[in-house]
Amino acid sequence: MIIKRYVIISLIIFIFIVTACYAAGLDDVYKQAEEKLQKGDALGCSIELTKALLQMDKNNPLRDKFLTLRGKCFYVDSDLTEASKDFNEAILLNPNNSEGYYGLAKINEETGNIDTAINFYTKAIEINSHVPKFYFGRAIDYYLEKKYDQSLEDVDNAIKLEPRSEYFLFKASLEQSNGKIDDALSTINSAYKLYPNSLQILEFKSSLELEKGDYENALLDVNKALEIDSKKADLFFLKGNILYDLSNFQGSLEALNFAISLDPNQSDYYAMRAKIEDSLKQPKKALDDIETALSISQNKYYYFQKAYYEYELNKYKDAKKDIEAALSLDPENSSFKDLKEAIDKKL
């Protein structure tokens, strides 16, 4: 009896040790898979997890965790069908798997099912209300559905949980799009206190100050941004706009020349330089630049600009042709109509 009892106890201990080692081994596999995913090796991640899942008992309590991570790997690898299968199976095994619902939300966003995505985000939040990415994901979808108040509320919740720069930028953009420039500036200033060396925040802060008419601070901030990245064409374009509004046309022209030298394929750069050249009483150069802008993009305002410069140069027939092109794109534009009337009087 004593020997039999000893054998049973030994067997129990052995099983416990094997189980513990197996669990430890699975933890290592999971960590390795996570690392692969973080390094961008989604395929390697899914292979590691598939091997483990094939060896894993169907009732293993770690199974839903492994399925969820593999679903993420499939999602990153653009295999939405397999990702969906894994997330759904993980949720069946563990109905409180908030990451599984988050994964299904992301898949539905990819396929354009925004309402369904919102429902999955909501389920994830109901299970775990302390994960900022759940709120931020839903905030974006509410924005797409034009539910701005709900979007703003969600991004605020995300910021409270984790004040990430991308959350502040989204919130400020949302406020700006709703005409709340003061609110947007307040948001971006809060972000600036946390991220004073963020190029995106400085650029957005400067653009908002320009929109508000605070040109001095706008110029100060765009110059700070240029100290961080002196090769970003958009920053020189922004600086050129600020200097133009400060009536520093020569400085504005220099900034636009830099912008175009860095990126010669942006139509709005040429259109802005044309505007500056016109202010410098150089209508021929302005006409050349607006023609370049039109060769890149047939924008109705570019046709309007071209017609105006041609009008200034007494090229009334050409001006008539271009203002008619502008009106064909926007027949009710009063500025276009006024210029056409002025041109017609000269013919």
Secondary structure by P-SEA (a helix, b strand, c coil): caaaaaaaaaaaaaaaaaaaaaaaaaaaaaaaaaaaaaacaaaaaaaaaaaaaaaccccccaaaaaaaaaaaaaaaacaaaaaaaaaaaaaaacccaaaaaaaaaaaaaaacaaaaaaaaaaaaaaaccccaaaaaaaaaaaaaacaaaaaaaaaaaaaaacccaaaaaaaaaaaaaacaaaaaaaaaaaaaaaccccaaaaaaaaaaaaaacaaaaaaaaaaaaaaaccccaaaaaaaaaaaaaacaaaaaaaaaaaaaaaccccaaaaaaaaaaaaaaccaaaaaaaaaaaaaacccaaaaaaaaaaaaaacaaaaaaaaaaaaaaaccccaaaaaaaaaaaaac
